[in-house]
């Protein structure tokens, strides 16, 4: 019979929920994709985030997490890549406005109806893009690495069995998926979508600014 430390169990559960629900790049990414591309893509983005969490968990359980955090160049490299990725996402979202500013032309909407002959290919590309956007956003976030490593080194006892640690890992990954899938569902409800449809270009602008500011903050932190 498994011997589970109740205090440890509750600590992992509460800390994970607080970390998942705190605003950050993952939340901004899911919100952007859900509002602009739809519920299915938002859920796929949530799945990408959960998959990236599993990668962080895998190397942490293998003992590599401590090695990474003790080598400052690893964290700096990850921070730099994550910051550049977020800045690139932000500039991509703002590019129509940037282009219009320099060319003095009206920005064209970044959303267009799918052409019937390319519908299946476009849908497949959107699904793949949504998943990998979520995956990259989380995988390149050094704060996620530090959260996972700190949780397993400071909160979870060294005497905890591997089976229980795997259970904690499954809970952490599932919590991320459920929360962000719920965010995607809420943001794509009929009432919100009716309002968002009119302001899609502003949604793109706001999320672009948010992504850029998060990237710059990560770069200089």
Beta strands, then each sheet from edge to edge (+ up, - down):
end
